[in-house]
């Protein structure tokens, strides 16, 4: 699973550089997220702008990544593509995660 991390002043941005988070990638996704977030900053943002498909295993892996964070850490999501956003709405996971429309809106929110 190709995950790229970037640290900003107040957050760790993790970009998923793959089109799918599905059953074949779920374990590698969780392992990669654990490695990148362990001991990291309190605010973690998962950039899903390149992800066009998430199945139930992928959704479970994203939820598991949130649950494996250390106490005091928070996982937000950003830049969901239309099909991925639909999965989050249909499963009501959009009420579990803070979802940012864009990385720009996230930056403005942090500055404001």
N, C-alpha and C positions, 0 to 999 in steps of 0.2 A: 504494500500500500504506500503510495507516494504522498507523504505528508510533509509540508514545509512549514517551519515555524519562524516567526519574526517577533522580536520583543519590541514593544513600544514603551513609553514612559510608565503607563499604568496597566498594560495588558499583554498577554501572549496571544498572538494571532496565529492560528493553525489553518493553513490552506490545504484542502484536499485536491490534489492534482490528478484526479481520476474522474471518469464520467459516472462510475457506478459504485455504490456501497450496497452490496448484496451478500447473499449467503457465502459466496466464494471468497469474499474479502472481509467479512465481518470480524473474524478473529484477528487478522493482521491489522485491521483498523483499530480495534480495542487495544491491542498490544502497542501499536504506535502511539496512540493517544496517551496511554499510561506512561510510556517512556518520556514523552514530551512535556506532560503536565506535572509529573511527580516533582514536588519541591518548587514548582513554578509560582508565578504571581497569583494573586487572589482572583483576578479577572482573566478568563480564558475565552477567546472568541473563535468559533469554528466557521471559517469562510467556506461556504458551499457553492460558490459561484460557478465552479466547473463541473459540479455533480448534476447529472440530468436524470438519474434513476436511483431510487432508494426502495428496497423491498422490506418486508417485515423483519428480516434478519439484520439489515442495515439500520433500520429504525431502532431495533433492540440494541445494536452496537453503539449507537449514538447515546441512547438512554444509559447504557452501562458505563459509557465514558463519563457521563455526568455523575453517576453514582460512585465511581471509583476516585473522584477528586478528593483531595484532602479537605478536612474541615476548614471552612472559611473561603474555599475556592468556589467560583461560580462559572458555569459554562453558558455562554450566549451563542446564538447562531446568527449568521449574517449572509446576505445575498443569495437567498434560496431561489433556485430557478423555478419557473411556474409549476412543473410537474412535481418537484420535490415539495414545494409549498403546499400543493394540493394534498399530498400524503400527510403532511403535518396537520392540516386542517381537518381532513377526514377522520384521523385518529385522535383528534383533539390534543395532540402533543403541542400545538401552538399555544395552549394554555399552560404548559409545563415549562417551556423555554421562553426566554426573552429573545425575540427575533427582530433583527435590524434589517431594514430594506437594503441598506448599502453600507459599505465601510465608511463612506463620507458622513453619513448620519450618525454613525457610531462615534466618529472623531468629534463631531459638533456636540454630541451629547456629553462626551467626556470633558470637553472644554467649557461647556455651559453650566 
